């Protein structure tokens, strides 16, 4: 992609790839040719806590020198707008507002050296696509989400519970079609795609008939839809494999509807004290639902703060004030999730990953020396609190957290510079290494691939992603 590719171009090309993948590009006879020989796993479930919109590393898990706001303050002087706070690990500091997560860092690892890809004009949906699939858009095939790969290779831990569940992202907000482009199982088939729960507080509604519809009417509709799929010809718009996969997805959903396991989606079953500990927002309740679904046997659960342009972590303005509110949203429920998993004995076999598509800075757009469009105007001197904060996209140094699933406790991996540009200077990692590390924890070998369009398609591009072994205990 070049700098001139916009949202419409991205969507048009991605949609074309989707249709191509659903049509003749899937060789039925050789489709299921994965070479998963099996390796020892350290995790059975992955929970991805997605900080959608670009979470600034210097404002969260990699604080730099703090400069308080005052009228006339030079923008170039500001590296962090929050003072640092101690964590449970000696000499490890986070940014103010993350006290609860700081208190549990003796149970996890912070990675301070993730570097996002160069893809020309910086667009959230493209970087999110890249993070979740490990492939830069556009592609000639419909690329699976990392959750779909895990669902396919590990299979359901509970045959009734969907193996891949996505919580918190609505698709009636800005860039919705671009978001849908990576919320998919792609060529792996519908049965491995995400079970979508936009609002965790109404999660139970996702596993029962629509309001006002009787079970009898729902069952008739289910049978009619099944008949329609079975009778549709294989050909121009679908392969036999995709058709069978869709039927299997339908039957799994139908089985969940009639199963007692559906109660896992009902947050009202939680004690009031537990519910209140998580009840900071839809994201907080999503963490509570993730806990319940881990207990019920889900393989991959994504919980997002939700991407909506210019909302949440997408701090193009009022960066400090909005980051403060985002921390209030995420701090307590994330810490409570780790504590609850640990106390139940599940953290050892559950890999929890917190990540964002890229970071932010006040002065640098993209990375130093990279020519990209500057999308935010920052005054030389601040006259208002709305100018105070990290408003530009920064891709040269980002932070991630990992807990459980065999990951070391109390580790700090990688380093960024203490002065602007606060770029990665030690142990740089890319998305292919992050993905391969997650697959390794789940016992999925790097040579896993399927033959698509006459060539092997790997979990990471050409299967070259390398495991970061230093992260494992």
N, C-alpha and C positions, 0 to 999 in steps of 0.2 A: 504493500500500500504506500502511496506517496502522500505528501502533505495535503494534496487537494481532495483526497477522498473524504466525503462527509458521511453523516449518518445514513442518508438515503442510499448512497452508493454501497455502503457496508451492508445494509439490510438487503438490497437487491441481489448482491453477489452471494451473500450467505443463504438467502432463500433459494437461489438457483442451485446451490450446492446441495441443499436439503432435498429438492426434487430429484436431482441427479442420483443421489444416494438411494432414494426410495424406489427408483426405477431400475433400469437394466444394469446398473453398476454393481449389484450384489449377486455374485455367482453362488447360487444356492448350494450346489454340490460341494463347494469348498469354503462355504461361509464359516462354519464352526470348526476352524482349524487352529484354535489357540494352542500355544505350545507351553501351557502352564505345567511345568514339571513339579512344582511345589517346593517351597522353602519354609523353614521354620518361622512361624509368625510370633510377634510379641503383642499383637492386638487383634481383637475380634470385631471392633466397632470403631468408626471414626466420627467425631463430631467436629464440624467446621463452623467456627464462630466468625461470620463474615462482616467485617467493618466496611460496609459499602460506601463508596464515595471518595476514598483517599484519606486515610488517617495519618496525620503528621507524626513522624517518629520522634521529633524533638519536643512534642507536646504530650507524649504518652510514655513510651518505654525506653527512650534514649534521650533524656533531657540534656540540654546544653545550658550555657550561662543564661541566667534569668535577668530580664530587664523589665521592671514594672512600667506600666503606662503613665505617661505624663504628656500634656499638650506640648507640641513642638518636638517631640522625640523623633530622632532620625530613624527611619525604617531600617536602614542597613545595620543599625546597632543591635537589632532584636534577633536573637536565635531561639529563645523559648519565652513564652508569655506566662509560664507557670514555674514556681520554684520546685526544686526537687525534694523528694521525700525518701526516707530509707525503706528498704524492703526486708524480708526475712532472711536475705542472703547478705553476708558481710560485703561491704563496698559496692553493692548493687543499688542503684537509685532509680526510681521512677518519678513521674511528674505528679504534682499535687492533684488530688481528685481521684486517684487510683489506689487509695489506701487499702481497700479490701483485697485487690489483686496482689498488691505489694506484700501483703501478709501471708500469701500462699506460695510465693515464688521459691520456697525451699522444696516445693513438690514439682517444679517444672523447669523449663529452659527458655531463655530469651535469645532469639536470633536477631542480631542487629546489622546484618550485612546482606539482606536481600536486595537485589537490583532488578528493577522492572525493565522490560524490553524496550528497545527503540523501534517505534512503529510509526514514525512520522508525526503528523498532527495528533496530539494527545486527546483521546476520546475514551471516556470511562467504559463504555460498553465494549470497546475493542480490547482494552486491557483486562476487563473482567472476563471476557471470552477467553483470552490467553491464559489467565490464571486458572480458570476452572477446567480447561481442556488440555492445556500445555501446548496448544497449537495456535499460531498466529492466523487470524482471519485475513482474507477468506480462504476456504479450502474447497477442493473439488468433491469432497465427500462430507457427509454430515457427521461431525466429530463428536464422540461421546464425552459427556461430563465425567470428571474423575469419580463421582459417586456411582455412575452407571458402570464404569469399569470394575469397581469394587463389588457392586451388586452382581455382576456377571461372573467374575472370577471366584468370589467367595460363596455366592449363592445365599439364599435366605437363611438366617439363623433360626427363624421361626417361619414356617411355611405360610402362615396367615398374615404376618406383618410385612408390609412393603419393605424391601431391603434398602431403598433409597427414598428418603423423605426430605423435602425442602420446606422450610418454615419461614414465613414472614415477608416474602416478596409478592407484592401484588403486580398484576400485569395490565392494570388500567391506568398506569402512571406514565410519565414521559419515558421515551425510548423503550416502550414495552416490547415491541417486536424484536429489538436488538437483544433484550434480556432473554426472550424466549429462545433465541438462536443457540444458546449454550445450555439451557435447561432441558436437555434432551439426552436420550440414550443413543441417538444417532443410528449408525448401522448395526448396533448391538441388538436393537429391537425394543418395542414399547414396554415389554415386561420388566425391563431394567431402567426405565425412565423414572423421573421424580414423581412421587406422590405429593402433590402441592397442597400446602395448608397456609393460605395467606394470613389468616389471623388465628394464632394458637388458642385464644380464648373461646373460639368456636370450632375447635378441632374435631369435636364429636360430630358436628354437622357434616364433616367430610366423609364419615363412614356410616351414614344412614340416609334413607331416602329424603328427597327434598320436602320441605315443610308442606303439609297438605296432601302429599301423595301416599296412598295406602301401599302396604307391602305387596298386595296382589297386583296393583297397577304397575308398581316398580318391576316386579318379576316379569310381567308381560312385556314391558318396554325392554328389559334386559334380554329376553329371548328374541324379540324382534331385531334388536341391534346385532345380536349374535348371528341370527339368520342372514342379515344383510351382509355382514363381513364374510361369512362362509360362502355365500353365493356370488360374491364379487369376483370377477375374473382376475387371474394373475396376469400382469402385463405391463401396460404403459406406465401406470402410476404406482404399482406395488409389486413386491416380490413375494413368492410363496413363504419365505421365511418371515418377512415382516407381517404377513397376514396371520400366520400361526402365533407369532409373538404377541400381536394385538389381542388375539383370542385368549391367550394365557394370562395376559394382563387383566382382561375383563373378568376372568374366572377367579383370579386372586382377589380382586376388589369385591366381587360378589361374596366370596367365602368370608372375607373380613366383615362384611356387613352383617352376617348372620352369626358371627363368632363372639364369644365372651371377651376375646382379646381386644375388641373394639373399645373397651373401657380404658385402655391405655391412653386414648386420645381425650379422655374426659378429665380436665383439670379440677373439676369440682370434687373429685375423689381424694384430692390432697388435703391434709390437715390445714386449718386456717393459718397456723403459724408458718408452715412451710410455704404456702401460697403467698403470704405477705412478704416473705424473704425475697421472693423473685419478682414481686409485682411492682416493677419500676416503669414498665412499658410493654408493648407487644414483644419487643426483643427479650425482655426479662422473662415473660411468660413462655416465650419460645424456648428459653434455656430450661425451664421447668418441664415443658413437654419433651424436650430432648432427653432429659433424665428418665422420664417415664418410658419413652420409646426405646432407650438403651436397655432398660430392664425387661422390656417386652421382646427384644430380639431384632431390632433394626440393625442394618450393617453400616449405613452412611446417613448421617443426619446433618443437614445444613441449617443453621439459624442465622438470619441476617438482620442487621439494623435497618435494612431495606434501602435500595438505591432508588432515589427519585431526584432528578436534576435540581441542584441548588438547595438540597435539603440534607439533613443528617451531617455526615462527615464531608459532604461536598461544600466546603466552606470557602466560597468565593468572596464572601463578605462576613463581617462580624465574627471573624475566625475564633477569637478568644472566647467570646460569650457562648458561641455554639459548641465549641469543644468542651466547655465546662458542662453544658447540658448533656452532651453525649456521654461524658464520663459518669454523670449521675445515672444515666440509663444503663450502662454496661457493668459498672464496677461491682456492685453487690451481687447481681445474679450470676456473673461469671465465677466469682469466688465461691458462691454458694454451690454452684454446679460441681466444681472441683472437690469441695469439701464433702458433698453428699455422695459423689462417686467413690471418693476415697473411703469414707466411713462404711459404705456398703460393700467394699471389697472389689468394686468394678473398675476403679481407675487403672489398676495394673494392666487390664486388658482392653481399655478404652483410650484411644489416642485423640486428644482434644487439641485442635489447632486454631489459633486466632490469627487472622491475616486481613490485609487490605490490598487493593490493586496497585497502589503506589502511595507515596508520602506527599508532604507539602512543605513549602518554604515561603518566606516572605519575599525574597528577591529573585530566586532562580526558577525559571520555567523549564521543565524537562531535566536536563543535566548539563553541567558546565560544558561549553563548547558545542552543544547540539543546537542546531537551528530549527526551532519550532515556533509556532505562533504564540505570542504572549497573550494569554486570555484574560488577564486581570490587570487593571491599572492600580499601582501602588504609589501613593504620594511619597515624595522625598522626606517629608516631615508629617507626622500624624497630628491632626487637629481634633480628631474624634475617636472614641473608643471603637467605633466600627472599623477603623483602619488597623486595629491592633489584632494580630493573629496571622496564621499561616494560610495564605489565600491562593498561592500558585501551586501548580502540580510539580512534584519533584520525584524523579524516578531513580536517583543514584544512591539512595540509602533508605531502606525500609525495615521496620521491625515486625517480627512474628513471635508468637508464644506457642510452646508445645508442652503438654502435660500427659503423663500416663503412657500406656502402650509401649513400655520399654525405654522411654526417653529418660535421660539423666536428670537428676534433681539438683537445682541450684546452679546450673551451668549458664554461663554467658558466652555465646558463640558469635564471633565476628565483631567488627568495630567500625565506627564512622568517625570522621574528623571532628574535633571539638570547635573548629572555626569554620565559617562559611567558605566554600560550600561544604555542608556536613555530609560528605560522600563516603561510601564504603572504602576502607583502607586495609582491612584484614578479612580473610576468609569469605570473599564474595561468593554468593550463591545465586543461582537463577531458578526459574520456575521448573525446569526439567529435573533439577536436583531435589527440589522440594517434593515434587510428585513422586519421584523414584524412592525417596525416603519414606513417604507415606505408604507406597505399595510394598516396600520392603517390610515395614512393620506389619502389614496385613498378609505377608507371606506370598506376595505376587511377584514372580521373578521378572527381571528387566527384559527378557526375551519374549515375553507374552505378546502375541500379535495375531491378527486375522488378515486373510488375503482379501483385499478390496481393490477393485479395478485392476486386477492382475498383479498387485504388488502387496507386500506385507505392510500392515499398518500397526504401529506399536503404541504402547501406552505413553511413551515420550517420543519425540521426533527421531525416527530411525533407531530407536532403542538406545540412544546415547546418554540418557539421563543417568547420573551416578548417585549412589546412595551416600549420604553424609554420615558415615559410620561413627564419627566422633560424637554424634548426638545420643547414641544408644549406651545404656548402662552396661 
